[in-house]
Amino acid sequence: MRFSVSQSALSKALSIVMKGMASNSTLPILSGIYIHAENGTIEFQSTNLTISIRHRIAANVEEEGSTVISGKVLSNIVKTLPDAAVSFESEDKVVSITSGRSSFHLNALDPADFPEFPSFALESSIELPSDILSSMVERVYKVVSKDTSRPILSGILMNVEENTIRLVATDSYRLVVCDTNVETSSTENAFKMIIPGSVFHDVLTLPSDSSTILIGSTDSQVVFVFGNTTYISRKIEGNFPNYKQLLPSSCETSSKIDLQELSGALKRVSVIAQTNPSVRFDIDSDQSQMVLSATSTDQGDAKEAIGVEVEGPSISISLNYHYVFDCVNALSEEKEVSLELQGPMQPGIFKSYSKINYLYLLMPVRM
């Protein structure tokens, strides 16, 4: 095998396939990157047996062939090279890499031992704008559960129907629903799937020259195709919780809050709430204000009032400030958020309406 490729194209390709490498595997082959050169194209593959990634780039191929090199070592080498041609030559299980005056000789593994890239036949698929989808996933993925005993909650429910994308995630303490209207390529009435949250987020943070991403499913896989990249993961099986029954049809008190004011006040008050993450929200309809307060038996107390627009009677609720911060950070591009309350021991619901509609339901803590 002998080929040459630009350092920039090689670096980008490695940044994509490195996401699929096994980090702590006892099998050295899974810590490697499979490289195949043929017909002016270099194909890179990685897998940890749960996800598999394939990426192709154009290159000057002088001799066809395949090899497997340690992904970490190869990536560290390429990062240090200038943006110039990088040449590869493989012979007798040794890969020689040269660029300018630099040269490296790496031990290679047998490509025949590398797991075959999964074959797939899509049962259903849809093509969506990647920028919108990326913004939506960024707003919901932190809410997925880290509890391995309930794998269904580690996924994001995606439902596309009548040109509306909806993403839903929950960890049983909070629930987020995100939706927007887009033009889709689907010829089906609806597309529905539970996608692993970490996978969904990783895919949409990978570099891509494509403005769209194709998402498809098989009986056991979720498949992403964008540009010259194919990313395959196991699909989460099971039924997602019926989240709609948790959403109240009306509210007792609604308040409109400036997001920057809320963020600043919460940062200051939560300094006292380090050992007890509970922050109390007192909404005063007569004064048109919201008072945030926290108390610590060791440190003291903190309180700050901000002006809000209130509809309904005065009401109080205590919320975990870490969870409120996740909501505030997810809405960093927005100016305003509303908080709807039913009662002190009923869920609080944050809402934002813009190009991407956002609903964040949060269970209260005892006051």
Secondary structure, DSSP 8 states (H G I E B T S, - for coil): -EEEEEHHHHHHHHHHHGGGS-SS-S-GGGGEEEEEEETTEEEEEEE-SSEEEEEEEE-EEEE-EEEEEEHHHHHHHHHHS-SSEEEEEEETTEEEEEETTEEEEEE-B-GGGS--------SEEEEEEHHHHHHHHHHHGGGS---TT-GGGGEEEEEEETTEEEEEEE-SSEEEEEEEE------SSEEEEEEEHHHHHHHHHS--S-SEEEEEE-SSEEEEEETTEEEEEE---S----GGGGS-S--SEEEEEEHHHHHHHHHHHTTTTSSS-EEEEEEETTTTEEEEEEEETTTEEEEEEEE-EEESS-EEEEEEHHHHHHHHHHTTT-SEEEEEES-TTS-EEEEE-SSSEEEEEE--B--
